[in-house]
Every structure is written in structure tokens, then in C-alpha cells.
Amino acid sequence: MKLTTPEKLILSMLAQLHLKLDIEPETAKLISSAIHTDNTWALTWELSGIPQDKREADPPEVKEVANYLDMWSFVEAAMKKLDAAAKKEVEDSCHGRTTFPGFDGNNESRHYSIANFLIKEMGRWTEFAKRDLNSHHATLDRAERMYKVFEPMRAKLELNTLSKAQLIAILGA
């Protein structure tokens, strides 16, 4: 959702009024936060009952972040199911990098902001909610390589879990 500066100001002021009057405070907080963090795309996701002239495409970074979070969710869930020997084999194959590292807050700030908003404001991918999502190093290149391996596997996942071989392929990309 693209908003002009005057529209952002009006919505922000209305959200503040709603908070002050305790009218739908969760929605008011979401609207205010989306405006102030430039994540207005989230309003379309969360407030789907609002009629729109036409559905605007989400910024490409939103789709990327959602795909990467989804992939890491599958990876971490599968890692938890492995026995100790298999887990060690996977960890050795990818130098121990088996958990979602987040995004670099300085150089991948848009992805970092989107991930924070999806997880902490919208309650999506809650398994990452208590983590510091700032990796302090670049992660996008690796995430893109991993996703290219993961994406064809996604549709064929049996019992919604990745095998040891699949994990090695994804994490080693």
C-alpha cells in the first residue's frame, strides 16, 4: 500500500486518537508502526477487510523475506528431528551454520525491517521472535543460494520435513 505523506500523517494521527481512546488498540498500534517503519504493505496483509481499488503487489523484498523465513523454519524444524549423529554430519557439512542468522541491520536494513515487522509486529514465524535478528554480517547472498535449492523441494516435502540429504544440500549452497 503506497501512501502519500499527508495520508501517512492523517492515519498516524487517527491511530494516536484510537490509542488514546482505547479503540481497537492492536489495530491502531499496527497502523502506527507500519507507517513509522515504512512497512505499509503490512496493512494490506492484516486489514484484508478494507476494500481496495486493486491489489498492489508487495515490494519484492517482502516476498524474499517471507520465502527465506519459511525456508529457515523448515530447516530448523528438520534439524530438531535429527538424531545426534545426523545432526553432527549436517553441522560439519555447513560449518555449523544451521540456524536463521537474521539480516545485517546496516547493509540489509530493508530485509531486516521487514523480518522484524513480520515476526514481532504481525506474529508470523514466531519461532524467531525472541532472537536478535541483526546478523551483523551479510546474509542475503547465502539465503538466495539456499532458497534456490529449497524452493523446488518445498512442493515435494513428505510429512513437511526435510531429510538429512536435503538439509546438507540447502545449508551447503
C-alpha positions in Angstrom: 0.0 0.0 0.0 1.5 3.3 -1.1 0.6 6.2 1.0 1.3 9.9 0.4 2.9 11.9 3.1 -0.4 13.7 4.0 -2.2 10.3 4.1 0.5 8.9 6.5 0.2 12.0 8.7 -3.6 11.6 8.8 -3.5 7.9 9.5 -0.8 8.3 12.2 -2.9 11.0 13.9 -6.1 8.8 13.8 -4.1 5.8 15.1 -2.9 8.0 18.0 -6.5 9.0 18.8 -7.6 5.4 18.7 -4.9 4.5 21.1 -5.7 7.4 23.5 -9.4 6.4 23.4 -8.6 2.7 23.6 -10.5 2.0 20.4 -9.1 -1.2 18.7 -5.7 -0.5 20.2 -4.0 -3.5 18.5 -5.1 -2.3 15.1 -4.1 1.3 15.9 -0.6 0.1 17.0 -0.2 -1.9 13.8 -1.2 1.0 11.6 1.1 3.4 13.5 4.0 1.0 13.5 3.5 0.2 9.8 3.6 3.9 8.9 6.6 4.7 11.1 8.7 1.8 9.8 7.7 2.2 6.1 6.1 -1.2 6.2 2.7 -0.1 4.9 2.5 -3.3 2.7 1.5 -5.0 6.0 -1.7 -3.1 6.2 -3.0 -5.0 3.2 -1.9 -8.3 4.8 -3.5 -7.6 8.2 -6.5 -5.5 7.3 -7.9 -7.5 4.4 -11.5 -6.4 5.0 -10.7 -2.9 3.7 -11.8 -2.6 0.1 -9.1 -1.6 -2.4 -9.3 -0.3 -5.9 -6.8 -3.0 -7.0 -4.4 -5.2 -5.1 -0.9 -3.7 -5.3 2.0 -6.1 -5.4 4.1 -6.3 -2.3 7.6 -4.9 -2.6 9.9 -7.7 -3.8 11.8 -7.6 -0.6 8.7 -8.7 1.3 8.3 -11.8 -0.8 12.1 -12.6 -0.4 12.0 -12.2 3.4 8.8 -14.3 3.6 10.4 -17.0 1.5 13.6 -17.0 3.5 11.8 -17.1 6.8 9.7 -20.0 5.6 12.8 -21.9 4.4 14.6 -21.4 7.7 11.5 -22.5 9.6 11.6 -25.8 7.7 15.4 -26.1 8.1 15.3 -25.6 11.9 12.3 -27.8 12.4 14.1 -30.6 10.5 17.3 -30.1 12.4 15.4 -30.7 15.7 14.2 -34.0 14.4 17.6 -35.4 13.6 19.5 -37.8 15.9 22.8 -36.6 17.3 24.9 -38.3 14.6 22.9 -37.0 11.7 22.8 -33.5 13.3 26.6 -33.5 13.6 27.0 -34.6 10.0 24.8 -31.8 8.8 26.6 -29.2 11.0 30.0 -30.4 9.8 28.9 -30.1 6.2 28.0 -26.4 6.6 30.4 -25.3 9.3 27.8 -25.2 12.0 25.6 -22.6 10.3 22.2 -24.3 10.8 20.1 -21.6 12.4 18.5 -18.5 10.9 21.1 -15.7 11.3 18.8 -12.8 10.6 19.8 -9.9 8.3 22.5 -7.3 8.5 20.9 -4.2 10.1 23.4 -1.9 8.4 23.6 -3.2 4.9 20.4 -5.3 4.6 18.3 -2.9 6.6 15.1 -3.2 4.4 15.1 -7.0 4.8 15.9 -6.6 8.5 13.0 -4.2 8.9 10.6 -6.5 7.1 11.6 -9.5 9.0 11.2 -7.7 12.3 7.8 -6.4 11.3 6.6 -9.9 10.1 7.8 -11.6 13.2 7.4 -9.1 16.0 4.5 -6.9 14.9 2.5 -9.4 12.8 3.1 -12.5 14.8 4.4 -14.6 11.8 7.2 -17.1 12.2 7.1 -16.8 15.9 9.8 -19.3 16.4 12.2 -16.5 15.6 10.5 -13.9 17.9 12.9 -14.0 20.8 16.1 -13.7 18.6 18.2 -10.7 17.7 17.5 -10.6 14.0 20.6 -8.4 13.3 23.2 -10.7 12.0 25.9 -8.0 11.9 27.1 -9.6 8.6 25.7 -10.1 5.1 23.3 -13.0 4.8 21.3 -12.3 1.6 23.7 -14.0 -0.8 23.7 -17.2 1.2 19.9 -17.1 1.7 19.3 -16.6 -2.0 21.6 -19.6 -2.8 19.9 -21.7 -0.2 16.4 -20.8 -1.4 17.2 -21.8 -5.0 17.9 -25.3 -3.7 15.0 -25.3 -1.2 12.2 -24.0 -3.5 12.0 -27.0 -5.8 11.9 -29.3 -2.7 9.1 -27.4 -1.0 6.3 -28.8 -3.0 7.5 -32.4 -2.6 8.2 -32.4 1.1 7.0 -35.6 2.7 5.4 -35.1 6.2 6.6 -31.4 5.9 10.1 -32.3 6.9 13.5 -32.2 5.2 15.8 -35.2 5.1 19.4 -35.1 6.1 20.5 -35.1 2.5 18.1 -32.2 1.7 19.4 -30.2 4.7 23.0 -30.8 3.6 22.1 -29.6 0.1 20.3 -26.5 1.3 22.7 -25.4 4.0 25.7 -26.1 1.9 24.5 -23.9 -1.0 
